[in-house]
Amino acid sequence: MDYEKLKLDKQLCFRLYAASRLITQAYRPYLDKLGVTYPQYLVLMVLWETDELPVNDIAKR
């Protein structure tokens, strides 16, 4: 078996996780000025796109 492919730095899921963290880190200075976290920002964006939305519909997005 080729164990080289199983190493963490070869895993797509790890690379996506690392990229997500970098994007969140890039947003942090702007969100800090607004006093919101990244998850709160995402919810605000959903609410901005739609006038009224129940919480369970927000969670689905």
N, CA and C atoms as an extended XYZ file, in Angstrom:
183
Properties=species:S:1:pos:R:3:atomname:S:1:resname:S:1:resid:I:1 pbc="F F F"
N         0.847       -1.190        0.000 N   MET     1
C         0.000        0.000        0.000 CA  MET     1
C         0.889        1.249        0.000 C   MET     1
N         0.447        2.283       -0.705 N   ASP     2
C         1.206        3.533       -0.791 CA  ASP     2
C         0.804        4.455        0.356 C   ASP     2
N         1.551        4.398        1.448 N   TYR     3
C         1.227        5.181        2.638 CA  TYR     3
C         1.507        6.672        2.463 C   TYR     3
N         2.280        7.019        1.455 N   GLU     4
C         2.576        8.433        1.195 CA  GLU     4
C         1.286        9.209        0.923 C   GLU     4
N         0.340        8.588        0.244 N   LYS     5
C        -0.935        9.236       -0.072 CA  LYS     5
C        -1.805        9.444        1.158 C   LYS     5
N        -1.519        8.709        2.228 N   LEU     6
C        -2.326        8.805        3.441 CA  LEU     6
C        -1.837        9.878        4.406 C   LEU     6
N        -0.703       10.489        4.131 N   LYS     7
C        -0.172       11.519        5.024 CA  LYS     7
C        -1.111       12.723        5.058 C   LYS     7
N        -1.123       13.386        6.209 N   LEU     8
C        -2.061       14.483        6.435 CA  LEU     8
C        -1.954       15.576        5.378 C   LEU     8
N        -0.735       15.963        5.017 N   ASP     9
C        -0.587       17.051        4.046 CA  ASP     9
C        -0.999       16.651        2.632 C   ASP     9
N        -1.294       15.385        2.423 N   LYS    10
C        -1.786       14.915        1.121 CA  LYS    10
C        -3.312       14.819        1.082 C   LYS    10
N        -3.955       15.025        2.202 N   GLN    11
C        -5.407       14.872        2.301 CA  GLN    11
C        -6.121       16.151        1.861 C   GLN    11
N        -7.071       16.025        0.958 N   LEU    12
C        -7.841       17.169        0.475 CA  LEU    12
C        -8.594       17.843        1.616 C   LEU    12
N        -9.160       17.052        2.521 N   CYS    13
C        -9.932       17.630        3.622 CA  CYS    13
C        -9.059       18.548        4.480 C   CYS    13
N        -7.808       18.189        4.696 N   PHE    14
C        -6.914       19.030        5.492 CA  PHE    14
C        -6.595       20.321        4.752 C   PHE    14
N        -6.373       20.230        3.470 N   ARG    15
C        -6.072       21.436        2.680 CA  ARG    15
C        -7.265       22.390        2.640 C   ARG    15
N        -8.468       21.840        2.528 N   LEU    16
C        -9.673       22.678        2.554 CA  LEU    16
C        -9.844       23.333        3.917 C   LEU    16
N        -9.587       22.583        4.980 N   TYR    17
C        -9.665       23.129        6.333 CA  TYR    17
C        -8.663       24.270        6.502 C   TYR    17
N        -7.435       24.076        6.037 N   ALA    18
C        -6.407       25.109        6.143 CA  ALA    18
C        -6.801       26.351        5.345 C   ALA    18
N        -7.348       26.156        4.148 N   ALA    19
C        -7.780       27.289        3.325 CA  ALA    19
C        -8.917       28.045        4.003 C   ALA    19
N        -9.846       27.323        4.583 N   SER    20
C       -10.961       27.952        5.297 CA  SER    20
C       -10.460       28.809        6.452 C   SER    20
N        -9.493       28.290        7.188 N   ARG    21
C        -8.925       29.051        8.312 CA  ARG    21
C        -8.237       30.328        7.822 C   ARG    21
N        -7.547       30.257        6.694 N   LEU    22
C        -6.874       31.438        6.147 CA  LEU    22
C        -7.883       32.497        5.704 C   LEU    22
N        -8.970       32.068        5.107 N   ILE    23
C       -10.007       33.009        4.680 CA  ILE    23
C       -10.640       33.674        5.890 C   ILE    23
N       -10.964       32.881        6.904 N   THR    24
C       -11.543       33.433        8.130 CA  THR    24
C       -10.579       34.416        8.773 C   THR    24
N        -9.305       34.078        8.778 N   GLN    25
C        -8.276       34.957        9.346 CA  GLN    25
C        -8.195       36.275        8.570 C   GLN    25
N        -8.359       36.226        7.255 N   ALA    26
C        -8.321       37.440        6.440 CA  ALA    26
C        -9.509       38.347        6.736 C   ALA    26
N       -10.652       37.769        7.044 N   TYR    27
C       -11.858       38.539        7.358 CA  TYR    27
C       -11.825       39.138        8.762 C   TYR    27
N       -11.072       38.520        9.670 N   ARG    28
C       -11.123       38.867       11.088 CA  ARG    28
C       -10.937       40.361       11.375 C   ARG    28
N        -9.958       41.066       10.793 N   PRO    29
C        -9.805       42.494       11.122 CA  PRO    29
C       -11.051       43.322       10.792 C   PRO    29
N       -11.700       43.003        9.700 N   TYR    30
C       -12.898       43.738        9.298 CA  TYR    30
C       -14.081       43.408       10.208 C   TYR    30
N       -14.203       42.142       10.558 N   LEU    31
C       -15.303       41.718       11.421 CA  LEU    31
C       -15.114       42.219       12.843 C   LEU    31
N       -13.861       42.288       13.296 N   ASP    32
C       -13.589       42.828       14.634 CA  ASP    32
C       -14.069       44.270       14.747 C   ASP    32
N       -13.884       45.037       13.677 N   LYS    33
C       -14.351       46.430       13.674 CA  LYS    33
C       -15.870       46.507       13.803 C   LYS    33
N       -16.557       45.503       13.275 N   LEU    34
C       -18.020       45.458       13.347 CA  LEU    34
C       -18.519       44.773       14.613 C   LEU    34
N       -17.618       44.108       15.320 N   GLY    35
C       -18.005       43.416       16.546 CA  GLY    35
C       -18.786       42.136       16.309 C   GLY    35
N       -18.498       41.464       15.189 N   VAL    36
C       -19.175       40.200       14.892 CA  VAL    36
C       -18.141       39.117       14.580 C   VAL    36
N       -18.553       37.879       14.794 N   THR    37
C       -17.705       36.744       14.441 CA  THR    37
C       -17.993       36.336       12.999 C   THR    37
N       -17.163       35.450       12.461 N   TYR    38
C       -17.384       34.994       11.093 CA  TYR    38
C       -18.724       34.273       10.940 C   TYR    38
N       -19.093       33.356       11.857 N   PRO    39
C       -20.420       32.734       11.733 CA  PRO    39
C       -21.560       33.757       11.818 C   PRO    39
N       -21.420       34.761       12.678 N   GLN    40
C       -22.445       35.810       12.761 CA  GLN    40
C       -22.514       36.583       11.450 C   GLN    40
N       -21.365       36.845       10.849 N   TYR    41
C       -21.306       37.536        9.565 CA  TYR    41
C       -22.057       36.743        8.493 C   TYR    41
N       -21.856       35.418        8.480 N   LEU    42
C       -22.547       34.584        7.492 CA  LEU    42
C       -24.057       34.662        7.658 C   LEU    42
N       -24.525       34.633        8.901 N   VAL    43
C       -25.966       34.748        9.163 CA  VAL    43
C       -26.472       36.112        8.713 C   VAL    43
N       -25.726       37.158        9.009 N   LEU    44
C       -26.129       38.502        8.582 CA  LEU    44
C       -26.216       38.597        7.062 C   LEU    44
N       -25.294       37.946        6.357 N   MET    45
C       -25.332       37.961        4.895 CA  MET    45
C       -26.579       37.254        4.369 C   MET    45
N       -26.947       36.133        4.981 N   VAL    46
C       -28.165       35.419        4.571 CA  VAL    46
C       -29.380       36.298        4.811 C   VAL    46
N       -29.441       36.936        5.971 N   LEU    47
C       -30.581       37.804        6.289 CA  LEU    47
C       -30.631       39.018        5.366 C   LEU    47
N       -29.490       39.524        4.963 N   TRP    48
C       -29.431       40.670        4.058 CA  TRP    48
C       -29.981       40.291        2.680 C   TRP    48
N       -29.727       39.054        2.261 N   GLU    49
C       -30.188       38.595        0.952 CA  GLU    49
C       -31.683       38.310        0.921 C   GLU    49
N       -32.257       38.013        2.075 N   THR    50
C       -33.680       37.698        2.158 CA  THR    50
C       -34.305       38.547        3.251 C   THR    50
N       -35.512       38.996        3.020 N   ASP    51
C       -36.156       39.875        3.998 CA  ASP    51
C       -36.459       39.171        5.312 C   ASP    51
N       -37.143       38.077        5.243 N   GLU    52
C       -37.511       37.335        6.449 CA  GLU    52
C       -37.194       35.870        6.221 C   GLU    52
N       -36.579       35.260        7.206 N   LEU    53
C       -36.215       33.862        7.081 CA  LEU    53
C       -36.204       33.225        8.460 C   LEU    53
N       -36.941       32.126        8.636 N   PRO    54
C       -36.912       31.432        9.929 CA  PRO    54
C       -35.513       30.878       10.222 C   PRO    54
N       -35.204       30.704       11.487 N   VAL    55
C       -33.883       30.236       11.902 CA  VAL    55
C       -33.536       28.896       11.262 C   VAL    55
N       -34.492       27.976       11.191 N   ASN    56
C       -34.181       26.666       10.607 CA  ASN    56
C       -33.838       26.774        9.125 C   ASN    56
N       -34.388       27.746        8.416 N   ASP    57
C       -34.026       27.957        7.012 CA  ASP    57
C       -32.632       28.566        6.890 C   ASP    57
N       -32.267       29.416        7.832 N   ILE    58
C       -30.908       29.967        7.845 CA  ILE    58
C       -29.912       28.828        8.038 C   ILE    58
N       -30.217       27.927        8.951 N   ALA    59
C       -29.319       26.804        9.239 CA  ALA    59
C       -29.129       25.904        8.022 C   ALA    59
N       -30.141       25.790        7.186 N   LYS    60
C       -30.043       24.952        5.986 CA  LYS    60
C       -29.084       25.538        4.962 C   LYS    60
N       -28.899       26.838        4.999 N   ARG    61
C       -28.033       27.478        4.014 CA  ARG    61
C       -26.606       27.324        4.414 C   ARG    61
